[in-house]
Amino acid sequence: MHTPERPALFIGRTEPNDLQFDAWTHQPLLQSLEQGGSDWPSSCRVGHCRTCVGQLLSGEVRYEIEWPGLTSEEQAEGCVLPCVAYPCSDVVLRPGY
């Protein structure tokens, strides 16, 4: 009998306000942020408008879309789009860029 894998849970945190939230692997970080009480800015929720852009201070994320609306330079500087970014570890985020 095959048992389906349960989604993994990581810990997310925002700076500078130190809000801690549950970061589930099966949902975008923006959704986890909102469920945790954050008023993180957002608009399109599909990775195009860049309203939700933030900086990943620690941790790793993955994207399920090929082009998440960030340049390779922005990605190298740690920019993320929480509306389409999924956690792969505990994460620390700062809003804006």
RODO-2510 file (C-alpha; in nm, 4 decimals, decimal comma):
residues 97
     n   res          X          Y          Z
     1     m     0,0000     0,0000     0,0000
     2     h     0,1389     0,3361    -0,1070
     3     t     0,1133     0,6207     0,1415
     4     p     0,1140     0,9655    -0,0192
     5     e     0,3864     1,1965     0,0986
     6     r     0,2753     1,4684     0,3334
     7     p     0,3864     1,8227     0,2581
     8     a     0,6920     1,9304     0,4504
     9     l     0,6717     2,2201     0,6906
    10     f     0,9500     2,4732     0,7302
    11     i     0,9749     2,7823     0,9458
    12     g     0,9586     3,1205     0,7769
    13     r     1,0521     3,4516     0,9300
    14     t     1,0408     3,8102     0,8094
    15     e     1,2773     4,0928     0,8905
    16     p     1,2865     4,3539     1,0275
    17     n     0,9595     4,2810     1,2147
    18     d     1,0527     3,9211     1,3101
    19     l     0,7174     3,7656     1,2155
    20     q     0,7383     3,3870     1,2223
    21     f     0,5097     3,1759     1,0007
    22     d     0,4631     2,8168     0,8849
    23     a     0,6138     2,7741     0,5373
    24     w     0,4573     2,4712     0,3666
    25     t     0,6279     2,3138     0,0652
    26     h     0,2978     2,2697    -0,1212
    27     q     0,1976     2,6380    -0,1265
    28     p     0,3646     2,9632    -0,2327
    29     l     0,5376     3,1650     0,0362
    30     l     0,2918     3,4520    -0,0096
    31     q     0,0044     3,2266     0,0948
    32     s     0,2011     3,1070     0,3983
    33     l     0,2898     3,4662     0,4875
    34     e    -0,0749     3,5710     0,4738
    35     q    -0,1886     3,2712     0,6799
    36     g     0,0752     3,3700     0,9365
    37     g    -0,0647     3,7224     0,9712
    38     s     0,1623     3,9173     0,7372
    39     d     0,0327     4,2024     0,5236
    40     w     0,3040     4,1403     0,2617
    41     p     0,2286     4,3525    -0,0487
    42     s     0,0886     4,1620    -0,3463
    43     s    -0,1186     4,2070    -0,6587
    44     c    -0,1126     3,9644    -0,9543
    45     r    -0,0077     3,6465    -0,7648
    46     v     0,1425     3,4921    -1,0796
    47     g     0,4977     3,6313    -1,0818
    48     h     0,4568     3,9189    -1,3280
    49     c     0,3773     4,2447    -1,1472
    50     r     0,6651     4,2272    -0,8947
    51     t     0,4583     4,3913    -0,6200
    52     c     0,5562     4,1150    -0,3773
    53     v     0,9309     4,1155    -0,4542
    54     g     1,1489     4,0580    -0,1516
    55     q     1,4961     3,9481    -0,0603
    56     l     1,5740     3,5989     0,0598
    57     l     1,8186     3,6541     0,3461
    58     s     1,8585     3,2835     0,4185
    59     g     1,7187     2,9551     0,2959
    60     e     1,6242     2,8161    -0,0438
    61     v     1,3167     2,8399    -0,2658
    62     r     1,2023     2,6755    -0,5872
    63     y     0,9722     2,7944    -0,8638
    64     e     0,7178     2,5855    -1,0546
    65     i     0,7152     2,8341    -1,3429
    66     e     1,0025     2,8601    -1,5875
    67     w     1,0459     3,2371    -1,5726
    68     p     0,9474     3,3921    -1,2386
    69     g     0,9704     3,7586    -1,3434
    70     l     1,3208     3,8183    -1,2061
    71     t     1,6415     3,8845    -1,3933
    72     s     1,9342     3,6503    -1,3357
    73     e     2,1109     3,9405    -1,1609
    74     e     1,8169     3,9868    -0,9231
    75     q     1,8084     3,6158    -0,8514
    76     a     2,1840     3,6222    -0,7806
    77     e     2,1232     3,9078    -0,5330
    78     g     1,8647     3,6971    -0,3482
    79     c     1,5455     3,8497    -0,4844
    80     v     1,2363     3,6304    -0,4722
    81     l     0,8726     3,6569    -0,5718
    82     p     0,6858     3,4999    -0,2783
    83     c     0,3662     3,4673    -0,4849
    84     v     0,5307     3,1911    -0,6925
    85     a     0,8218     3,0803    -0,4696
    86     y     0,7944     2,7580    -0,2687
    87     p     1,0220     2,6931     0,0315
    88     c     1,2838     2,4181     0,0210
    89     s     1,4152     2,4957     0,3703
    90     d     1,3581     2,7374     0,6560
    91     v     1,3563     3,0892     0,5088
    92     v     1,4109     3,4474     0,6191
    93     l     1,2615     3,7196     0,3967
    94     r     1,2764     4,0969     0,3849
    95     p     1,0132     4,2884     0,1848
    96     g     1,1135     4,5150    -0,1017
    97     y     1,4234     4,5323    -0,3127
***
